Amino acid sequence: MSPLRTSAILCLLSYDPPIAAGPSAQVYACVSLRTPETHNFTVTFNPINGANKCMNAVGQPTTIDVYQIGVSCGEIGYVEGKASSSGGDLCATDESDWNLDYHTTGADSEKTGSIRAAWLKEWGASTNAINFRSWTPGAVACSSEALCTATNFYWSTGTTGPVYFMFQPQNQDTKLSDGAPPRMARTEL
């Protein structure tokens, strides 16, 4: 075998295909209070919980202090689904699953909750989608810090949101929804 042919074969064998990007967004995690709490409290959001699947980037944990009624947010950062297979995974055909947990510390009533959402990029379509698969009651995905009612979120392909995931600790116990919210809403950017 010629040295040139051997070099070409070795080059092809060592080629590691790039990981294709799926839907991506700049993500914020928020709590919304409708009535004041007796004391200020802390909320910790964690996207690194071992339950994520087919994600290139999941963001970073963040902690916020909540002082008043309304919406308070912290930055999770860049989140990106994975649209190609590598290392034996099936991400080219499987959904990108992203999970966000939260818990309160120092609130009148301690709360925990989570969202499990599929990040979808429809090939040939001009939109990306986030569809909640399971979530704490009252959890929503919005296009701004204004409280909305959406558990499905859509934004233009090629843009990065932003997406605001909101929890409403005063509206929940610790049970997760099994998938069917009382009303479905759609948020688009």
N, C-alpha and C positions, 0 to 999 in steps of 0.2 A: 504494500500500500504506500502511496506517495506521501511525503511529509505534508504537502498541502492538503491532501484529502484527509489525513489524520487530524490535522489542525481544524479543519472545517467540522469534522464529526465531533471532536472534543468541544468545540465552540457551541454547537447545537445541543449537545448533552448537558452543558453547564448553563444553558439559558434558563433563567427563572422568569416565567411570564409575569408581567406586572399585575398587581391586585387591582381589579376594576372597582372604581368608586360607585357606590350606590347613592341613594338620596342622602343629602347632608343638610345640616342646619346649625345655626348658632342657637344654643338652648339655654333657657333660664328656668329655674324652679321657684315656685311661689306658693305662699299661703294667702288665703283670703279670709278675713274675719269680718263678720257682720255686726258683732257686738264686742265691746271692750272686755278684755280679761282683767282679773284682779291685779295680776303682776305681769311685768314684761317676761318674755320667755324666749328660748332659743329653739330654732328648728335646724336640724341637720338633714341634708339631702345626699343620697349616695347612689350614683349610677354604676358603681363598681361592686357588684354583689354576686358575681359568679353565675348569674342566670342569663347573661347576654349571649346571643348566638349570631354569628355571621355579621359582626360589626367591625369596621376598620378602626373606629374611634368612638369611645363612649362618654367622653367628658371626664370631669373631676368632681369629687365630693365638695360640697360647700356648706357653710353654716351661716345663718342669719339671725339677728336679734329682732324680735317683733315687739313694737312699742305701742301700736295703735290699730284701730279698725281700718279696714281696707285691704289692699294688696301689698305684700312685701315680697321682694324677689332677690335671689342670688344667682350668680352666673355659674352654670355647669360647664359651658364652653362648647367647643366644636364636637358634634356627633355625626358619624357617617356610617351608613350601612355598607355592606360588602356585596358586590355583584358578580364575583367570580369565584371559582373553586381553586383551592390551593391546600397543600399539606393533607390531602385526603378528605377535606370537608366537602359538602355539597352546596356551598353557598351560591353557586351559579343558578340553582333551581330552588333553594330553600329561602324562606322569608328571613329578613334581618329582624331579630327580636331584641328589643332594648327595654331594660327595666330600670325604674327609678323608685327608690325607697325613701321614706322620710320618717322622722320621729321628732316629737317635741320634748323639751326638757324645761321644767319650771312653769308649765301652763297650769291653769286651774284643773284641767283634766288631761293627763298625758295621752297623746294620740300617736299612732303609727299607721302607715299606709303605704301603698305602692301602686304603680302603673306598670303593666306589661303591654308593650305596643309593638306592632309590626311596622317597619319602615319599608315602604314599597316604591319602586321605580318602575313605572309601566313603560316598557320599551315601545318607542314610537309615539308615546303620549307626551304632552307638554307639561304634565304635572307629576309631582311626587305626592305620596300620601303617607300619613301616619294613622293607623287604625288601632284603637284600643282593643286588646284581647281580654284583659282582666284589669280591674281597677277598684280602688277604694271609692265608695259612694261620694259623689261631689267632685271627683277629679275630672279635669277638663284640659284641653289643649287650645290655646288662643294665639292670636297674631300680635297681641300687645299685652300690656299690663292690665287692660280692662277685662274684668271677669266676663266670660262667655259661657256657653252651654255645650260646646262641641267635644265629642269623643272621637271624631274623625277630623283630620286636619289635612289641608291640601295647599301646596305652594308650587310655584313655577320651577320646572327643571332648569338647572343651571344657576339657581339662586340658593342662598343659605338662610332662608327664613327671615326673621327669627321665629322661634317657637317658644311659647311660655306654657309650661306644664304647671297647673295650679291644683292645689289641694285645699279643701275647705274643712278643717278639723272640727269646727263647730257643727257641721252637718253630718257627721259620720260616727259610727261606732268603729270597730276594728275589722269588720267583715269586708271581704272583697266582693265586688259585683261579679256575677257569672257571665257577663257579656252583654246582656240586653238592658240598656239604660231606659229609664222611664220615658225619655224623649231623645230622639237622635237629632243632632244639629251638625251642620257642616260649616267649618271655618275655612275661608280661603284668603290667601294674600293677594 
